[in-house]
Every structure is written in structure tokens, then in C-alpha cells.
């Protein structure tokens, strides 16, 4: 069964912000509404990090990690060439059909 969390209006949240931050830090999310509609949820930094984790590595970081992982592995040019799919694949029909 889902736990019901109280909902505070933006005005209430502004007036009680220190209390609500402490509540979020203790693991109890704080729901905030604007004009009676859900607007935001205040959560702890710990919960935010759990949800979002650390930032994903970019392409450059991924390449460097792959190189570090495979350092010392000898791969010949012939082996690399064999990985390539040389089939024609799916050739798209680019005609407009007005022939």
C-alpha cells in the first residue's frame, strides 16, 4: 500500500520551508501544489542521487574507459576488418513514386 504524503500549497511550503526540508532529509518526500494541482516534490539530496546517480560519461570518457579495459590486447587489422558487415543491407527506396 502506498504511503500518503501531505500536500502543501506553494504559500504553505514557503512559510514552512525549513521544517519541510528537515522532513525531506528524514526520507519523507514533501508534495507541493499550485492552485490545487500537483507542482513539485521536495526530496532529500540522498534520494535525488539515488534516483539520478552520477552523471553518465560522455563519448570521450567511454572511449578512454574502453581503451583502458583493452590495453595490451593485440588485435590485427585483419581481425578488425572481419568485424565489418560488408553486405548491402537494407537499401531504402528514395523514389517519390511519381514515375
C-alpha positions in Angstrom: 0.0 0.0 0.0 1.4 3.4 -0.9 2.1 5.9 1.8 0.1 9.1 1.7 2.2 12.2 1.9 0.7 15.5 2.9 0.4 18.1 0.1 1.4 21.7 0.8 0.5 24.7 -1.3 3.3 26.9 -2.6 2.5 29.5 0.0 2.5 26.9 2.8 5.8 25.5 1.6 7.3 28.9 1.5 6.2 29.7 5.1 7.4 26.3 6.4 10.4 25.7 4.2 13.0 24.8 7.0 10.6 22.3 8.5 9.8 20.8 5.1 13.5 20.5 4.2 14.1 18.6 7.5 11.2 16.3 6.7 12.6 15.6 3.2 16.1 15.0 4.8 14.5 12.4 7.1 13.3 10.5 4.0 9.7 11.8 3.8 9.0 13.5 0.4 7.1 16.7 0.5 4.5 17.2 -2.2 3.7 20.8 -3.3 0.7 22.0 -5.2 -0.1 25.2 -7.1 -3.7 26.2 -7.4 -4.7 22.7 -6.2 -2.7 20.8 -8.8 0.5 18.8 -8.2 3.5 21.0 -9.0 6.6 19.6 -7.3 8.1 17.2 -4.8 10.8 18.1 -2.3 13.2 15.2 -1.7 16.5 14.8 0.1 19.8 15.0 -1.7 20.4 11.3 -0.9 17.2 10.4 -2.6 18.0 12.7 -5.6 21.4 11.0 -6.0 19.8 7.5 -5.7 17.3 8.4 -8.5 19.7 10.2 -10.8 23.0 8.6 -9.9 26.2 10.1 -11.1 26.3 11.8 -14.5 26.7 9.5 -17.4 30.1 9.5 -19.1 30.4 11.2 -22.5 31.6 9.6 -25.6 35.2 10.6 -24.9 35.1 9.1 -21.4 33.6 5.9 -22.8 36.4 5.6 -25.4 39.1 6.2 -22.8 37.5 3.6 -20.5 37.3 1.0 -23.4 40.9 1.6 -24.3 42.0 1.2 -20.6 40.0 -2.0 -20.3 41.5 -3.5 -23.5 45.1 -2.2 -23.1 47.6 -4.8 -24.1 45.1 -6.8 -26.2 46.7 -7.5 -29.6 44.2 -7.3 -32.4 45.3 -7.4 -36.0 43.9 -5.3 -38.8 42.5 -8.5 -40.4 40.5 -9.2 -37.3 39.1 -5.7 -37.2 38.2 -5.9 -40.9 36.4 -9.2 -40.3 34.0 -7.4 -37.8 32.6 -5.2 -40.6 29.4 -6.3 -42.2 30.0 -5.9 -46.0 26.5 -7.0 -47.1 24.4 -4.4 -48.9 22.0 -4.2 -46.0 18.6 -2.6 -46.4 18.7 -0.1 -49.3 16.0 2.5 -48.9 13.7 3.4 -51.8 14.2 7.1 -52.2 12.0 7.5 -55.2 8.9 9.7 -54.8 6.7 7.1 -56.7 5.8 9.6 -59.4 7.2 7.6 -62.4 
